[in-house]
Amino acid sequence: MRGAMIAAGAYLIARFHCILYVFGGFLIVTAIRMATQDEHAIEPEANPVIRLLRRVVPGDGRLPRAAVFRS
């Protein structure tokens, strides 16, 4: 997906030079949001993708030297 987005962005830049202003504005808005946002603890257990992955792929949850997958 990342490669497709990079390719699409490169195509847009080559085709429409004014798109650089749109991309620049997006970066500035993102930087301002990141600078003004309060830090909060990341809770991986609340992420639905991680919960689904833990149901599908069995593991014991210990890292880094423990076996991640049960046999």
PQR file of N, CA, C, O and H, with PARSE charges and radii, in Angstrom:
ATOM      1  N   MET A   1       0.823  -1.182   0.000 -0.4000 1.5000
ATOM      2  CA  MET A   1       0.000   0.000   0.000 -0.0000 2.0000
ATOM      3  C   MET A   1       0.876   1.258   0.000  0.5500 1.7000
ATOM      4  O   MET A   1       0.574   2.233  -0.689 -0.5500 1.4000
ATOM      5  N   ARG A   2       1.943   1.226   0.765 -0.4000 1.5000
ATOM      6  CA  ARG A   2       2.832   2.374   0.821 -0.0000 2.0000
ATOM      7  C   ARG A   2       3.449   2.647  -0.552  0.5500 1.7000
ATOM      8  O   ARG A   2       3.550   3.797  -0.980 -0.5500 1.4000
ATOM      9  H   ARG A   2       2.188   0.434   1.324  0.4000 1.0000
ATOM     10  N   GLY A   3       3.858   1.580  -1.231 -0.4000 1.5000
ATOM     11  CA  GLY A   3       4.431   1.734  -2.561 -0.0000 2.0000
ATOM     12  C   GLY A   3       3.448   2.324  -3.548  0.5500 1.7000
ATOM     13  O   GLY A   3       3.815   3.151  -4.383 -0.5500 1.4000
ATOM     14  H   GLY A   3       3.776   0.647  -0.883  0.4000 1.0000
ATOM     15  N   ALA A   4       2.187   1.897  -3.451 -0.4000 1.5000
ATOM     16  CA  ALA A   4       1.159   2.430  -4.344 -0.0000 2.0000
ATOM     17  C   ALA A   4       0.928   3.917  -4.083  0.5500 1.7000
ATOM     18  O   ALA A   4       0.751   4.693  -5.022 -0.5500 1.4000
ATOM     19  H   ALA A   4       1.890   1.226  -2.772  0.4000 1.0000
ATOM     20  N   MET A   5       0.930   4.308  -2.826 -0.4000 1.5000
ATOM     21  CA  MET A   5       0.743   5.726  -2.502 -0.0000 2.0000
ATOM     22  C   MET A   5       1.927   6.565  -2.970  0.5500 1.7000
ATOM     23  O   MET A   5       1.737   7.683  -3.451 -0.5500 1.4000
ATOM     24  H   MET A   5       1.074   3.677  -2.064  0.4000 1.0000
ATOM     25  N   ILE A   6       3.133   6.048  -2.838 -0.4000 1.5000
ATOM     26  CA  ILE A   6       4.313   6.766  -3.312 -0.0000 2.0000
ATOM     27  C   ILE A   6       4.268   6.907  -4.829  0.5500 1.7000
ATOM     28  O   ILE A   6       4.567   7.970  -5.372 -0.5500 1.4000
ATOM     29  H   ILE A   6       3.287   5.141  -2.448  0.4000 1.0000
ATOM     30  N   ALA A   7       3.894   5.825  -5.506 -0.4000 1.5000
ATOM     31  CA  ALA A   7       3.802   5.872  -6.967 -0.0000 2.0000
ATOM     32  C   ALA A   7       2.727   6.865  -7.407  0.5500 1.7000
ATOM     33  O   ALA A   7       2.935   7.622  -8.354 -0.5500 1.4000
ATOM     34  H   ALA A   7       3.652   4.961  -5.064  0.4000 1.0000
ATOM     35  N   ALA A   8       1.587   6.867  -6.729 -0.4000 1.5000
ATOM     36  CA  ALA A   8       0.518   7.807  -7.075 -0.0000 2.0000
ATOM     37  C   ALA A   8       0.962   9.242  -6.832  0.5500 1.7000
ATOM     38  O   ALA A   8       0.678  10.126  -7.641 -0.5500 1.4000
ATOM     39  H   ALA A   8       1.417   6.251  -5.959  0.4000 1.0000
ATOM     40  N   GLY A   9       1.656   9.478  -5.724 -0.4000 1.5000
ATOM     41  CA  GLY A   9       2.161  10.825  -5.437 -0.0000 2.0000
ATOM     42  C   GLY A   9       3.189  11.273  -6.456  0.5500 1.7000
ATOM     43  O   GLY A   9       3.175  12.429  -6.878 -0.5500 1.4000
ATOM     44  H   GLY A   9       1.887   8.760  -5.067  0.4000 1.0000
ATOM     45  N   ALA A  10       4.084  10.378  -6.859 -0.4000 1.5000
ATOM     46  CA  ALA A  10       5.085  10.713  -7.868 -0.0000 2.0000
ATOM     47  C   ALA A  10       4.419  11.034  -9.204  0.5500 1.7000
ATOM     48  O   ALA A  10       4.828  11.960  -9.904 -0.5500 1.4000
ATOM     49  H   ALA A  10       4.096   9.439  -6.516  0.4000 1.0000
ATOM     50  N   TYR A  11       3.389  10.261  -9.550 -0.4000 1.5000
ATOM     51  CA  TYR A  11       2.661  10.528 -10.798 -0.0000 2.0000
ATOM     52  C   TYR A  11       1.980  11.899 -10.744  0.5500 1.7000
ATOM     53  O   TYR A  11       2.044  12.668 -11.703 -0.5500 1.4000
ATOM     54  H   TYR A  11       3.057   9.508  -8.981  0.4000 1.0000
ATOM     55  N   LEU A  12       1.327  12.196  -9.618 -0.4000 1.5000
ATOM     56  CA  LEU A  12       0.642  13.480  -9.487 -0.0000 2.0000
ATOM     57  C   LEU A  12       1.616  14.651  -9.552  0.5500 1.7000
ATOM     58  O   LEU A  12       1.316  15.677 -10.161 -0.5500 1.4000
ATOM     59  H   LEU A  12       1.275  11.571  -8.839  0.4000 1.0000
ATOM     60  N   ILE A  13       2.779  14.499  -8.925 -0.4000 1.5000
ATOM     61  CA  ILE A  13       3.782  15.563  -8.958 -0.0000 2.0000
ATOM     62  C   ILE A  13       4.301  15.762 -10.377  0.5500 1.7000
ATOM     63  O   ILE A  13       4.489  16.898 -10.814 -0.5500 1.4000
ATOM     64  H   ILE A  13       3.023  13.665  -8.430  0.4000 1.0000
ATOM     65  N   ALA A  14       4.534  14.671 -11.098 -0.4000 1.5000
ATOM     66  CA  ALA A  14       5.028  14.790 -12.473 -0.0000 2.0000
ATOM     67  C   ALA A  14       3.960  15.389 -13.390  0.5500 1.7000
ATOM     68  O   ALA A  14       4.276  16.129 -14.321 -0.5500 1.4000
ATOM     69  H   ALA A  14       4.381  13.749 -10.743  0.4000 1.0000
ATOM     70  N   ARG A  15       2.702  15.066 -13.119 -0.4000 1.5000
ATOM     71  CA  ARG A  15       1.613  15.506 -14.001 -0.0000 2.0000
ATOM     72  C   ARG A  15       1.136  16.924 -13.658  0.5500 1.7000
ATOM     73  O   ARG A  15       0.903  17.734 -14.555 -0.5500 1.4000
ATOM     74  H   ARG A  15       2.446  14.465 -12.362  0.4000 1.0000
ATOM     75  N   PHE A  16       0.994  17.220 -12.374 -0.4000 1.5000
ATOM     76  CA  PHE A  16       0.457  18.510 -11.924 -0.0000 2.0000
ATOM     77  C   PHE A  16       1.430  19.127 -10.929  0.5500 1.7000
ATOM     78  O   PHE A  16       1.518  18.684  -9.784 -0.5500 1.4000
ATOM     79  H   PHE A  16       1.183  16.562 -11.645  0.4000 1.0000
ATOM     80  N   HIS A  17       2.160  20.148 -11.363 -0.4000 1.5000
ATOM     81  CA  HIS A  17       3.167  20.768 -10.504 -0.0000 2.0000
ATOM     82  C   HIS A  17       2.544  21.441  -9.279  0.5500 1.7000
ATOM     83  O   HIS A  17       3.172  21.498  -8.222 -0.5500 1.4000
ATOM     84  H   HIS A  17       2.089  20.508 -12.293  0.4000 1.0000
ATOM     85  N   CYS A  18       1.329  21.945  -9.412 -0.4000 1.5000
ATOM     86  CA  CYS A  18       0.695  22.665  -8.304 -0.0000 2.0000
ATOM     87  C   CYS A  18       0.318  21.742  -7.149  0.5500 1.7000
ATOM     88  O   CYS A  18      -0.011  22.228  -6.067 -0.5500 1.4000
ATOM     89  H   CYS A  18       0.819  21.899 -10.271  0.4000 1.0000
ATOM     90  N   ILE A  19       0.357  20.430  -7.347 -0.4000 1.5000
ATOM     91  CA  ILE A  19       0.019  19.485  -6.280 -0.0000 2.0000
ATOM     92  C   ILE A  19       1.055  19.546  -5.141  0.5500 1.7000
ATOM     93  O   ILE A  19       0.779  19.107  -4.025 -0.5500 1.4000
ATOM     94  H   ILE A  19       0.624  20.035  -8.226  0.4000 1.0000
ATOM     95  N   LEU A  20       2.241  20.091  -5.431 -0.4000 1.5000
ATOM     96  CA  LEU A  20       3.252  20.251  -4.388 -0.0000 2.0000
ATOM     97  C   LEU A  20       2.740  21.141  -3.256  0.5500 1.7000
ATOM     98  O   LEU A  20       3.064  20.909  -2.091 -0.5500 1.4000
ATOM     99  H   LEU A  20       2.466  20.447  -6.338  0.4000 1.0000
ATOM    100  N   TYR A  21       1.946  22.153  -3.587 -0.4000 1.5000
ATOM    101  CA  TYR A  21       1.383  23.033  -2.564 -0.0000 2.0000
ATOM    102  C   TYR A  21       0.377  22.281  -1.696  0.5500 1.7000
ATOM    103  O   TYR A  21       0.304  22.509  -0.488 -0.5500 1.4000
ATOM    104  H   TYR A  21       1.683  22.342  -4.533  0.4000 1.0000
ATOM    105  N   VAL A  22      -0.380  21.406  -2.293 -0.4000 1.5000
ATOM    106  CA  VAL A  22      -1.345  20.596  -1.536 -0.0000 2.0000
ATOM    107  C   VAL A  22      -0.602  19.658  -0.589  0.5500 1.7000
ATOM    108  O   VAL A  22      -0.944  19.567   0.590 -0.5500 1.4000
ATOM    109  H   VAL A  22      -0.321  21.221  -3.274  0.4000 1.0000
ATOM    110  N   PHE A  23       0.416  18.960  -1.102 -0.4000 1.5000
ATOM    111  CA  PHE A  23       1.204  18.064  -0.254 -0.0000 2.0000
ATOM    112  C   PHE A  23       1.920  18.841   0.857  0.5500 1.7000
ATOM    113  O   PHE A  23       1.975  18.381   1.997 -0.5500 1.4000
ATOM    114  H   PHE A  23       0.694  19.034  -2.059  0.4000 1.0000
ATOM    115  N   GLY A  24       2.460  19.999   0.532 -0.4000 1.5000
ATOM    116  CA  GLY A  24       3.129  20.831   1.532 -0.0000 2.0000
ATOM    117  C   GLY A  24       2.172  21.287   2.624  0.5500 1.7000
ATOM    118  O   GLY A  24       2.507  21.262   3.808 -0.5500 1.4000
ATOM    119  H   GLY A  24       2.415  20.372  -0.394  0.4000 1.0000
ATOM    120  N   GLY A  25       0.975  21.705   2.212 -0.4000 1.5000
ATOM    121  CA  GLY A  25      -0.033  22.112   3.190 -0.0000 2.0000
ATOM    122  C   GLY A  25      -0.432  20.969   4.104  0.5500 1.7000
ATOM    123  O   GLY A  25      -0.628  21.156   5.305 -0.5500 1.4000
ATOM    124  H   GLY A  25       0.703  21.725   1.249  0.4000 1.0000
ATOM    125  N   PHE A  26      -0.552  19.774   3.518 -0.4000 1.5000
ATOM    126  CA  PHE A  26      -0.882  18.591   4.315 -0.0000 2.0000
ATOM    127  C   PHE A  26       0.215  18.328   5.360  0.5500 1.7000
ATOM    128  O   PHE A  26      -0.084  18.022   6.514 -0.5500 1.4000
ATOM    129  H   PHE A  26      -0.393  19.622   2.543  0.4000 1.0000
ATOM    130  N   LEU A  27       1.473  18.448   4.950 -0.4000 1.5000
ATOM    131  CA  LEU A  27       2.574  18.228   5.896 -0.0000 2.0000
ATOM    132  C   LEU A  27       2.586  19.277   7.001  0.5500 1.7000
ATOM    133  O   LEU A  27       2.856  18.951   8.157 -0.5500 1.4000
ATOM    134  H   LEU A  27       1.716  18.696   4.012  0.4000 1.0000
ATOM    135  N   ILE A  28       2.301  20.514   6.666 -0.4000 1.5000
ATOM    136  CA  ILE A  28       2.285  21.576   7.678 -0.0000 2.0000
ATOM    137  C   ILE A  28       1.150  21.350   8.673  0.5500 1.7000
ATOM    138  O   ILE A  28       1.354  21.472   9.881 -0.5500 1.4000
ATOM    139  H   ILE A  28       2.081  20.779   5.727  0.4000 1.0000
ATOM    140  N   VAL A  29      -0.031  21.026   8.182 -0.4000 1.5000
ATOM    141  CA  VAL A  29      -1.170  20.769   9.075 -0.0000 2.0000
ATOM    142  C   VAL A  29      -0.883  19.572   9.977  0.5500 1.7000
ATOM    143  O   VAL A  29      -1.192  19.603  11.169 -0.5500 1.4000
ATOM    144  H   VAL A  29      -0.197  20.927   7.201  0.4000 1.0000
ATOM    145  N   THR A  30      -0.293  18.520   9.415 -0.4000 1.5000
ATOM    146  CA  THR A  30       0.049  17.338  10.216 -0.0000 2.0000
ATOM    147  C   THR A  30       1.077  17.678  11.282  0.5500 1.7000
ATOM    148  O   THR A  30       0.970  17.214  12.417 -0.5500 1.4000
ATOM    149  H   THR A  30      -0.042  18.495   8.447  0.4000 1.0000
ATOM    150  N   ALA A  31       2.079  18.489  10.929 -0.4000 1.5000
ATOM    151  CA  ALA A  31       3.113  18.876  11.897 -0.0000 2.0000
ATOM    152  C   ALA A  31       2.512  19.699  13.033  0.5500 1.7000
ATOM    153  O   ALA A  31       2.871  19.504  14.194 -0.5500 1.4000
ATOM    154  H   ALA A  31       2.167  18.866  10.007  0.4000 1.0000
ATOM    155  N   ILE A  32       1.604  20.613  12.711 -0.4000 1.5000
ATOM    156  CA  ILE A  32       0.974  21.427  13.753 -0.0000 2.0000
ATOM    157  C   ILE A  32       0.137  20.557  14.677  0.5500 1.7000
ATOM    158  O   ILE A  32       0.167  20.737  15.894 -0.5500 1.4000
ATOM    159  H   ILE A  32       1.312  20.772  11.767  0.4000 1.0000
ATOM    160  N   ARG A  33      -0.610  19.616  14.110 -0.4000 1.5000
ATOM    161  CA  ARG A  33      -1.422  18.726  14.941 -0.0000 2.0000
ATOM    162  C   ARG A  33      -0.555  17.878  15.862  0.5500 1.7000
ATOM    163  O   ARG A  33      -0.900  17.664  17.024 -0.5500 1.4000
ATOM    164  H   ARG A  33      -0.634  19.470  13.121  0.4000 1.0000
ATOM    165  N   MET A  34       0.577  17.394  15.341 -0.4000 1.5000
ATOM    166  CA  MET A  34       1.465  16.579  16.177 -0.0000 2.0000
ATOM    167  C   MET A  34       2.106  17.417  17.274  0.5500 1.7000
ATOM    168  O   MET A  34       2.294  16.922  18.386 -0.5500 1.4000
ATOM    169  H   MET A  34       0.858  17.568  14.397  0.4000 1.0000
ATOM    170  N   ALA A  35       2.447  18.675  16.992 -0.4000 1.5000
ATOM    171  CA  ALA A  35       3.104  19.533  17.976 -0.0000 2.0000
ATOM    172  C   ALA A  35       2.151  19.966  19.080  0.5500 1.7000
ATOM    173  O   ALA A  35       2.573  20.153  20.221 -0.5500 1.4000
ATOM    174  H   ALA A  35       2.294  19.076  16.089  0.4000 1.0000
ATOM    175  N   THR A  36       0.878  20.127  18.757 -0.4000 1.5000
ATOM    176  CA  THR A  36      -0.066  20.614  19.757 -0.0000 2.0000
ATOM    177  C   THR A  36      -0.838  19.511  20.466  0.5500 1.7000
ATOM    178  O   THR A  36      -1.575  19.790  21.412 -0.5500 1.4000
ATOM    179  H   THR A  36       0.536  19.975  17.830  0.4000 1.0000
ATOM    180  N   GLN A  37      -0.686  18.285  20.035 -0.4000 1.5000
ATOM    181  CA  GLN A  37      -1.432  17.174  20.620 -0.0000 2.0000
ATOM    182  C   GLN A  37      -0.800  16.733  21.937  0.5500 1.7000
ATOM    183  O   GLN A  37       0.423  16.658  22.055 -0.5500 1.4000
ATOM    184  H   GLN A  37      -0.087  18.059  19.267  0.4000 1.0000
ATOM    185  N   ASP A  38      -1.638  16.447  22.913 -0.4000 1.5000
ATOM    186  CA  ASP A  38      -1.148  15.933  24.186 -0.0000 2.0000
ATOM    187  C   ASP A  38      -0.695  14.488  24.008  0.5500 1.7000
ATOM    188  O   ASP A  38      -1.283  13.722  23.245 -0.5500 1.4000
ATOM    189  H   ASP A  38      -2.632  16.508  22.816  0.4000 1.0000
ATOM    190  N   GLU A  39       0.362  14.138  24.731 -0.4000 1.5000
ATOM    191  CA  GLU A  39       0.831  12.755  24.682 -0.0000 2.0000
ATOM    192  C   GLU A  39      -0.099  11.890  25.521  0.5500 1.7000
ATOM    193  O   GLU A  39      -0.531  12.280  26.605 -0.5500 1.4000
ATOM    194  H   GLU A  39       0.839  14.760  25.351  0.4000 1.0000
ATOM    195  N   HIS A  40      -0.390  10.738  25.009 -0.4000 1.5000
ATOM    196  CA  HIS A  40      -1.211   9.791  25.748 -0.0000 2.0000
ATOM    197  C   HIS A  40      -0.596   8.404  25.599  0.5500 1.7000
ATOM    198  O   HIS A  40       0.121   8.117  24.640 -0.5500 1.4000
ATOM    199  H   HIS A  40      -0.039  10.420  24.128  0.4000 1.0000
ATOM    200  N   ALA A  41      -0.889   7.579  26.550 -0.4000 1.5000
ATOM    201  CA  ALA A  41      -0.334   6.227  26.545 -0.0000 2.0000
ATOM    202  C   ALA A  41      -0.950   5.417  25.408  0.5500 1.7000
ATOM    203  O   ALA A  41      -2.157   5.468  25.170 -0.5500 1.4000
ATOM    204  H   ALA A  41      -1.471   7.812  27.329  0.4000 1.0000
ATOM    205  N   ILE A  42      -0.109   4.681  24.723 -0.4000 1.5000
ATOM    206  CA  ILE A  42      -0.582   3.817  23.651 -0.0000 2.0000
ATOM    207  C   ILE A  42      -1.037   2.503  24.268  0.5500 1.7000
ATOM    208  O   ILE A  42      -0.305   1.873  25.031 -0.5500 1.4000
ATOM    209  H   ILE A  42       0.871   4.639  24.916  0.4000 1.0000
ATOM    210  N   GLU A  43      -2.240   2.106  23.930 -0.4000 1.5000
ATOM    211  CA  GLU A  43      -2.797   0.865  24.462 -0.0000 2.0000
ATOM    212  C   GLU A  43      -3.024  -0.113  23.313  0.5500 1.7000
ATOM    213  O   GLU A  43      -4.062  -0.061  22.654 -0.5500 1.4000
ATOM    214  H   GLU A  43      -2.834   2.618  23.310  0.4000 1.0000
ATOM    215  N   PRO A  44      -2.058  -1.008  23.065 -0.5600 1.5000
ATOM    216  CA  PRO A  44      -2.222  -1.942  21.962  0.2800 2.0000
ATOM    217  C   PRO A  44      -3.403  -2.890  22.147  0.5500 1.7000
ATOM    218  O   PRO A  44      -3.955  -3.386  21.165 -0.5500 1.4000
ATOM    219  N   GLU A  45      -3.789  -3.142  23.370 -0.4000 1.5000
ATOM    220  CA  GLU A  45      -4.901  -4.055  23.628 -0.0000 2.0000
ATOM    221  C   GLU A  45      -6.229  -3.484  23.134  0.5500 1.7000
ATOM    222  O   GLU A  45      -7.177  -4.235  22.906 -0.5500 1.4000
ATOM    223  H   GLU A  45      -3.340  -2.738  24.168  0.4000 1.0000
ATOM    224  N   ALA A  46      -6.306  -2.176  22.968 -0.4000 1.5000
ATOM    225  CA  ALA A  46      -7.534  -1.553  22.500 -0.0000 2.0000
ATOM    226  C   ALA A  46      -7.648  -1.562  20.974  0.5500 1.7000
ATOM    227  O   ALA A  46      -8.712  -1.260  20.435 -0.5500 1.4000
ATOM    228  H   ALA A  46      -5.536  -1.565  23.154  0.4000 1.0000
ATOM    229  N   ASN A  47      -6.581  -1.901  20.285 -0.4000 1.5000
ATOM    230  CA  ASN A  47      -6.587  -1.913  18.827 -0.0000 2.0000
ATOM    231  C   ASN A  47      -7.302  -3.167  18.321  0.5500 1.7000
ATOM    232  O   ASN A  47      -6.900  -4.278  18.665 -0.5500 1.4000
ATOM    233  H   ASN A  47      -5.716  -2.147  20.723  0.4000 1.0000
ATOM    234  N   PRO A  48      -8.359  -3.010  17.506 -0.5600 1.5000
ATOM    235  CA  PRO A  48      -9.097  -4.186  17.042  0.2800 2.0000
ATOM    236  C   PRO A  48      -8.286  -5.090  16.123  0.5500 1.7000
ATOM    237  O   PRO A  48      -8.532  -6.295  16.082 -0.5500 1.4000
ATOM    238  N   VAL A  49      -7.330  -4.542  15.387 -0.4000 1.5000
ATOM    239  CA  VAL A  49      -6.496  -5.362  14.497 -0.0000 2.0000
ATOM    240  C   VAL A  49      -5.596  -6.274  15.323  0.5500 1.7000
ATOM    241  O   VAL A  49      -5.423  -7.445  14.987 -0.5500 1.4000
ATOM    242  H   VAL A  49      -7.130  -3.562  15.421  0.4000 1.0000
ATOM    243  N   ILE A  50      -5.031  -5.753  16.383 -0.4000 1.5000
ATOM    244  CA  ILE A  50      -4.155  -6.564  17.242 -0.0000 2.0000
ATOM    245  C   ILE A  50      -4.966  -7.635  17.960  0.5500 1.7000
ATOM    246  O   ILE A  50      -4.503  -8.766  18.106 -0.5500 1.4000
ATOM    247  H   ILE A  50      -5.171  -4.801  16.657  0.4000 1.0000
ATOM    248  N   ARG A  51      -6.166  -7.291  18.409 -0.4000 1.5000
ATOM    249  CA  ARG A  51      -7.002  -8.302  19.063 -0.0000 2.0000
ATOM    250  C   ARG A  51      -7.354  -9.432  18.104  0.5500 1.7000
ATOM    251  O   ARG A  51      -7.323 -10.602  18.487 -0.5500 1.4000
ATOM    252  H   ARG A  51      -6.541  -6.372  18.290  0.4000 1.0000
ATOM    253  N   LEU A  52      -7.688  -9.091  16.858 -0.4000 1.5000
ATOM    254  CA  LEU A  52      -7.993 -10.115  15.859 -0.0000 2.0000
ATOM    255  C   LEU A  52      -6.767 -10.960  15.568  0.5500 1.7000
ATOM    256  O   LEU A  52      -6.867 -12.183  15.469 -0.5500 1.4000
ATOM    257  H   LEU A  52      -7.712  -8.140  16.547  0.4000 1.0000
ATOM    258  N   LEU A  53      -5.613 -10.325  15.431 -0.4000 1.5000
ATOM    259  CA  LEU A  53      -4.382 -11.054  15.152 -0.0000 2.0000
ATOM    260  C   LEU A  53      -4.036 -12.014  16.286  0.5500 1.7000
ATOM    261  O   LEU A  53      -3.568 -13.125  16.035 -0.5500 1.4000
ATOM    262  H   LEU A  53      -5.532  -9.331  15.512  0.4000 1.0000
ATOM    263  N   ARG A  54      -4.259 -11.604  17.509 -0.4000 1.5000
ATOM    264  CA  ARG A  54      -3.970 -12.488  18.642 -0.0000 2.0000
ATOM    265  C   ARG A  54      -4.917 -13.678  18.692  0.5500 1.7000
ATOM    266  O   ARG A  54      -4.550 -14.742  19.190 -0.5500 1.4000
ATOM    267  H   ARG A  54      -4.640 -10.702  17.713  0.4000 1.0000
ATOM    268  N   ARG A  55      -6.126 -13.510  18.184 -0.4000 1.5000
ATOM    269  CA  ARG A  55      -7.045 -14.653  18.106 -0.0000 2.0000
ATOM    270  C   ARG A  55      -6.632 -15.624  17.005  0.5500 1.7000
ATOM    271  O   ARG A  55      -6.729 -16.839  17.175 -0.5500 1.4000
ATOM    272  H   ARG A  55      -6.424 -12.645  17.780  0.4000 1.0000
ATOM    273  N   VAL A  56      -6.177 -15.091  15.888 -0.4000 1.5000
ATOM    274  CA  VAL A  56      -5.856 -15.915  14.720 -0.0000 2.0000
ATOM    275  C   VAL A  56      -4.491 -16.584  14.869  0.5500 1.7000
ATOM    276  O   VAL A  56      -4.342 -17.766  14.561 -0.5500 1.4000
ATOM    277  H   VAL A  56      -6.099 -14.104  15.750  0.4000 1.0000
ATOM    278  N   VAL A  57      -3.489 -15.825  15.343 -0.4000 1.5000
ATOM    279  CA  VAL A  57      -2.126 -16.346  15.463 -0.0000 2.0000
ATOM    280  C   VAL A  57      -1.841 -16.629  16.932  0.5500 1.7000
ATOM    281  O   VAL A  57      -1.725 -15.698  17.729 -0.5500 1.4000
ATOM    282  H   VAL A  57      -3.610 -14.864  15.594  0.4000 1.0000
ATOM    283  N   PRO A  58      -1.728 -17.887  17.296 -0.5600 1.5000
ATOM    284  CA  PRO A  58      -1.454 -18.204  18.700  0.2800 2.0000
ATOM    285  C   PRO A  58      -0.042 -17.789  19.094  0.5500 1.7000
ATOM    286  O   PRO A  58       0.900 -17.960  18.319 -0.5500 1.4000
ATOM    287  N   GLY A  59       0.098 -17.259  20.265 -0.4000 1.5000
ATOM    288  CA  GLY A  59       1.403 -16.856  20.775 -0.0000 2.0000
ATOM    289  C   GLY A  59       1.357 -16.788  22.283  0.5500 1.7000
ATOM    290  O   GLY A  59       0.281 -16.786  22.880 -0.5500 1.4000
ATOM    291  H   GLY A  59      -0.667 -17.121  20.894  0.4000 1.0000
ATOM    292  N   ASP A  60       2.517 -16.732  22.896 -0.4000 1.5000
ATOM    293  CA  ASP A  60       2.529 -16.685  24.356 -0.0000 2.0000
ATOM    294  C   ASP A  60       2.749 -15.278  24.897  0.5500 1.7000
ATOM    295  O   ASP A  60       2.659 -15.066  26.106 -0.5500 1.4000
ATOM    296  H   ASP A  60       3.391 -16.733  22.410  0.4000 1.0000
ATOM    297  N   GLY A  61       3.039 -14.304  24.017 -0.4000 1.5000
ATOM    298  CA  GLY A  61       3.141 -12.916  24.437 -0.0000 2.0000
ATOM    299  C   GLY A  61       4.465 -12.514  25.032  0.5500 1.7000
ATOM    300  O   GLY A  61       4.632 -11.352  25.401 -0.5500 1.4000
ATOM    301  H   GLY A  61       3.112 -14.477  23.035  0.4000 1.0000
ATOM    302  N   ARG A  62       5.411 -13.416  25.141 -0.4000 1.5000
ATOM    303  CA  ARG A  62       6.713 -13.071  25.705 -0.0000 2.0000
ATOM    304  C   ARG A  62       7.684 -12.748  24.581  0.5500 1.7000
ATOM    305  O   ARG A  62       7.754 -13.472  23.588 -0.5500 1.4000
ATOM    306  H   ARG A  62       5.276 -14.360  24.841  0.4000 1.0000
ATOM    307  N   LEU A  63       8.420 -11.680  24.734 -0.4000 1.5000
ATOM    308  CA  LEU A  63       9.423 -11.267  23.759 -0.0000 2.0000
ATOM    309  C   LEU A  63      10.656 -10.798  24.488  0.5500 1.7000
ATOM    310  O   LEU A  63      10.528 -10.501  25.676 -0.5500 1.4000
ATOM    311  H   LEU A  63       8.363 -11.092  25.541  0.4000 1.0000
ATOM    312  N   PRO A  64      11.790 -10.703  23.932 -0.5600 1.5000
ATOM    313  CA  PRO A  64      12.186 -11.039  22.575  0.2800 2.0000
ATOM    314  C   PRO A  64      12.780 -12.437  22.423  0.5500 1.7000
ATOM    315  O   PRO A  64      12.862 -12.951  21.308 -0.5500 1.4000
ATOM    316  N   ARG A  65      13.197 -13.062  23.531 -0.4000 1.5000
ATOM    317  CA  ARG A  65      13.898 -14.340  23.385 -0.0000 2.0000
ATOM    318  C   ARG A  65      12.988 -15.562  23.453  0.5500 1.7000
ATOM    319  O   ARG A  65      13.410 -16.668  23.114 -0.5500 1.4000
ATOM    320  H   ARG A  65      13.130 -12.644  24.438  0.4000 1.0000
ATOM    321  N   ALA A  66      11.762 -15.375  23.883 -0.4000 1.5000
ATOM    322  CA  ALA A  66      10.845 -16.495  23.988 -0.0000 2.0000
ATOM    323  C   ALA A  66      10.272 -16.841  22.636  0.5500 1.7000
ATOM    324  O   ALA A  66      10.298 -16.023  21.716 -0.5500 1.4000
ATOM    325  H   ALA A  66      11.420 -14.476  24.159  0.4000 1.0000
ATOM    326  N   ALA A  67       9.764 -18.021  22.511 -0.4000 1.5000
ATOM    327  CA  ALA A  67       9.122 -18.436  21.249 -0.0000 2.0000
ATOM    328  C   ALA A  67       7.827 -17.647  21.078  0.5500 1.7000
ATOM    329  O   ALA A  67       6.991 -17.614  21.981 -0.5500 1.4000
ATOM    330  H   ALA A  67       9.743 -18.686  23.259  0.4000 1.0000
ATOM    331  N   VAL A  68       7.665 -17.025  19.939 -0.4000 1.5000
ATOM    332  CA  VAL A  68       6.483 -16.231  19.692 -0.0000 2.0000
ATOM    333  C   VAL A  68       5.325 -17.119  19.291  0.5500 1.7000
ATOM    334  O   VAL A  68       4.190 -16.885  19.704 -0.5500 1.4000
ATOM    335  H   VAL A  68       8.344 -17.052  19.205  0.4000 1.0000
ATOM    336  N   PHE A  69       5.595 -18.125  18.499 -0.4000 1.5000
ATOM    337  CA  PHE A  69       4.541 -19.041  18.037 -0.0000 2.0000
ATOM    338  C   PHE A  69       4.645 -20.365  18.766  0.5500 1.7000
ATOM    339  O   PHE A  69       5.738 -20.898  18.959 -0.5500 1.4000
ATOM    340  H   PHE A  69       6.517 -18.316  18.163  0.4000 1.0000
ATOM    341  N   ARG A  70       3.510 -20.885  19.165 -0.4000 1.5000
ATOM    342  CA  ARG A  70       3.492 -22.215  19.778 -0.0000 2.0000
ATOM    343  C   ARG A  70       3.487 -23.244  18.686  0.5500 1.7000
ATOM    344  O   ARG A  70       2.938 -23.006  17.610 -0.5500 1.4000
ATOM    345  H   ARG A  70       2.622 -20.452  19.008  0.4000 1.0000
ATOM    346  N   SER A  71       4.082 -24.374  18.937 -0.4000 1.5000
ATOM    347  CA  SER A  71       4.089 -25.438  17.922 -0.0000 2.0000
ATOM    348  C   SER A  71       3.037 -26.475  18.197  0.5500 1.7000
ATOM    349  O   SER A  71       2.907 -27.438  17.442 -0.5500 1.4000
ATOM    350  H   SER A  71       4.528 -24.567  19.811  0.4000 1.0000
TER
END
